[in-house]
């Protein structure tokens, strides 16, 4: 039984859920939530909750992971001139594989970078962007990696099937920001959602699902009532 965000909150407070209850959620705020997911869920009458990274909604920017993955793939398809930067990163072998395998290997590599420091990620991102420019590739073309705009979110929310929740403003994992800055980042996302005429969010999802002892309670300090993380298994 799919629940709306309000129904979920009521069940959680009562500590009682209907048999087979579930909550359908999507993180980040990608445009394909409207393009693909929403029409299907609307037809079935299934509520959905969108946890949006407010600093990216309505912009032409995207997360560093998507940007870097696309740039590395484009370099791998230009091996004559793009192989050298891939060698420096230890992934030059992707040039020798077909598109599907190359994409998977590059995605695996970028995923491992999530545990790197912000300084190291910024260094690699700058190096790769520069390499793209040197071989004549568009270093800022993100293809289908783009976000919803505020008009789309408002239209979806007006159907009452969609609830918009917070997902931070910068989408930087809270432990990397520290308690004070993390709270400010969440507060900014809440204010931005309200400023756009959407209902004040009661729920958020930790960016990347990450929290620690110092930042676990930041959502509450930002005025949010419920926070979601991820646990595999």
C-alpha positions in Angstrom: 0.0 0.0 0.0 1.8 3.2 -1.1 1.5 6.0 1.4 1.6 9.7 0.9 4.2 11.7 2.9 1.5 12.9 5.3 0.2 9.3 5.8 3.7 8.1 6.4 4.3 10.7 9.0 1.1 9.8 10.8 1.9 6.1 10.7 5.4 6.8 12.0 4.0 8.8 14.9 1.5 6.1 15.8 4.1 3.4 15.3 1.5 1.5 13.3 1.6 0.9 9.5 -0.9 -0.9 7.2 0.2 -4.2 5.9 2.4 -3.9 2.9 2.9 -0.1 3.4 5.6 1.6 1.4 6.8 5.1 0.6 8.0 6.0 -2.9 10.8 8.5 -2.9 13.3 10.0 -5.4 16.5 11.9 -4.4 18.1 14.9 -6.0 15.4 16.3 -8.3 16.4 15.0 -11.7 14.2 16.0 -14.7 13.5 12.3 -15.5 11.4 12.2 -12.3 8.8 14.2 -14.2 9.6 12.8 -17.6 9.3 9.1 -16.8 8.3 8.3 -13.2 5.6 10.8 -12.6 3.3 9.8 -15.5 3.4 6.2 -14.4 2.8 6.9 -10.8 0.0 9.4 -11.6 -1.8 6.8 -13.7 -1.6 4.3 -10.9 -2.5 6.9 -8.2 0.8 6.3 -6.3 2.1 9.3 -4.2 5.7 10.2 -4.5 8.1 12.3 -2.5 10.9 14.2 -4.2 13.9 15.2 -2.0 15.5 18.0 -4.1 18.9 19.6 -3.9 17.7 23.2 -4.1 21.0 24.6 -5.3 20.7 22.7 -8.6 17.0 22.9 -9.3 16.3 25.2 -12.3 20.0 25.4 -13.1 22.3 24.1 -15.9 24.7 22.7 -13.4 24.9 19.1 -12.1 26.7 17.1 -9.5 30.4 16.6 -9.8 29.9 12.8 -10.2 27.8 13.1 -13.3 29.9 15.8 -14.8 33.2 13.9 -14.2 31.7 10.6 -15.4 30.5 12.1 -18.7 33.8 13.9 -19.3 35.9 10.8 -18.6 33.7 8.8 -21.0 34.1 11.5 -23.7 37.9 11.4 -23.3 37.9 7.6 -23.5 36.1 7.8 -26.9 39.0 10.1 -28.1 41.9 7.8 -27.2 44.4 9.3 -29.6 44.4 12.6 -27.6 42.5 11.8 -24.5 44.4 8.7 -23.3 47.1 10.5 -21.4 44.9 12.0 -18.6 43.2 8.7 -18.2 46.6 7.0 -17.8 47.4 9.5 -15.0 44.2 8.4 -13.2 45.0 4.7 -13.8 42.0 4.0 -16.0 43.4 4.2 -19.5 42.2 0.6 -20.2 38.6 2.0 -20.6 39.7 3.3 -24.0 40.0 -0.3 -25.2 36.4 -1.3 -24.3 33.1 -0.8 -26.0 30.8 2.0 -24.8 28.8 -0.1 -22.2 31.8 -1.6 -20.5 33.7 1.7 -20.6 30.7 3.5 -18.9 30.5 0.9 -16.1 34.2 1.0 -15.4 34.3 4.8 -15.4 31.2 4.9 -13.1 33.0 2.5 -10.7 36.0 4.7 -10.7 34.0 7.8 -10.0 32.1 6.0 -7.2 35.4 5.3 -5.4 36.2 9.0 -5.4 33.3 9.7 -3.1 35.5 8.8 -0.2 38.2 11.3 -1.3 38.7 14.7 0.2 37.0 17.7 -1.4 40.4 19.0 -2.3 41.3 15.8 -4.2 38.0 15.7 -6.0 38.4 19.3 -7.1 41.9 18.7 -8.3 40.9 15.7 -10.4 37.8 17.5 -11.8 39.9 20.5 -12.8 42.5 18.3 -14.5 39.8 16.4 -16.5 37.9 19.5 -17.5 41.2 21.0 -18.7 42.0 17.8 -20.7 38.6 18.0 -22.3 39.2 21.6 -23.4 42.6 20.7 -24.8 41.2 18.0 -27.1 38.2 20.1 -28.2 35.5 18.5 -26.1 32.7 20.5 -24.5 33.7 20.3 -20.8 30.3 21.7 -19.6 27.9 19.6 -21.7 25.9 17.3 -19.4 23.5 15.7 -21.9 20.6 14.2 -20.0 22.1 14.9 -16.6 19.9 17.8 -15.8 17.5 18.9 -13.0 13.8 19.8 -12.8 13.0 23.5 -12.7 10.7 25.1 -10.1 7.8 25.4 -12.4 7.8 21.6 -13.0 8.0 21.0 -9.2 5.1 23.3 -8.5 3.0 21.7 -11.2 3.7 18.3 -9.9 3.0 19.3 -6.3 -0.3 20.9 -7.3 -1.6 17.4 -8.2 -1.3 16.5 -4.5 0.4 13.3 -5.4 3.8 14.8 -5.1 5.5 16.1 -1.9 8.7 18.1 -2.1 11.2 17.5 0.6 14.6 18.9 1.4 17.9 17.3 0.3 20.3 20.1 1.3 21.2 23.0 -0.9 24.7 22.2 -2.0 24.2 18.4 -1.9 27.6 18.1 0.0 27.4 15.2 2.5 26.7 16.7 5.9 29.8 15.1 7.7 32.0 17.0 5.2 30.3 20.3 6.2 30.4 19.9 9.9 27.4 20.6 12.2 27.1 24.3 11.9 27.5 24.6 8.2 25.4 21.5 7.6 22.5 23.0 9.6 22.8 26.3 7.6 22.8 24.3 4.3 19.6 22.5 5.3 18.0 25.7 6.5 18.8 27.3 3.2 17.1 24.4 1.3 14.0 24.7 3.5 13.8 28.5 2.9 14.3 28.0 -0.9 11.4 25.5 -1.1 9.1 27.9 0.8 10.3 30.9 -1.2 9.1 29.1 -4.4 5.6 28.8 -3.0 5.7 25.1 -2.1 4.5 23.8 1.3 7.2 24.0 4.0 9.0 20.6 4.0 8.8 18.4 7.1 11.1 15.7 5.7 14.6 15.6 4.2 17.0 13.0 3.0 20.7 13.2 4.0 22.8 13.9 0.9 24.4 10.7 -0.2 22.7 9.1 2.8 25.6 10.2 5.0 25.6 11.5 8.6 27.7 11.1 11.7 27.3 11.8 15.4 27.9 15.5 14.8 25.4 16.0 12.0 22.7 13.4 12.8 20.5 16.0 14.4 21.1 18.8 11.9 17.7 18.3 10.2 15.9 18.9 13.5 18.0 22.0 14.1 17.0 23.2 10.6 13.3 22.8 11.5 12.7 19.5 9.8 10.9 16.6 11.6 11.9 13.5 9.7 15.2 12.6 8.0 16.0 9.6 5.7 19.3 7.9 5.2 20.2 4.8 3.2 21.1 1.3 4.5 21.9 -1.4 2.0 20.8 -5.0 2.7 
